[in-house]
Amino acid sequence: MGGKKKEYTREQYEEAIRLLQQGCGTHKVGKMLNIPQKTIYWWWRGIHKPPSTRWEPKPSKELAYVLGTLLGDGKIRTQRGAIALISKDREFVDEFSKCLATILNKPKKIQHFV
């Protein structure tokens, strides 16, 4: 019975947030933009965002480093939303972690396994 979820654009999301910041309620914004009130509520509370708003890469040396690692000799494993770089070179792993944290705007995390 579960239908396909409606996809919303970055522009729709940004317009909804702008209206909410101006003091409009979730019900009013939903009616104005023809988007369910519950969706507007989730956006406003930071519970969900449309996929189109989650991450937009910008050209940078950090992005180039991460892509080079992914396409080069680095062995990458993704698991439960985490990215693991497997290498014997600790400096390589540290630099990769720093660059990845920068492009994703997240804190740098490194876990070393033996």
Summary of the structure (lengths in Angstrom):
residues: 114
radius of gyration: 19.2
end to end distance: 47.4
largest distance: 55.9
contacts: 247
relative contact order: 0.11
helix: 52%
strand: 9%
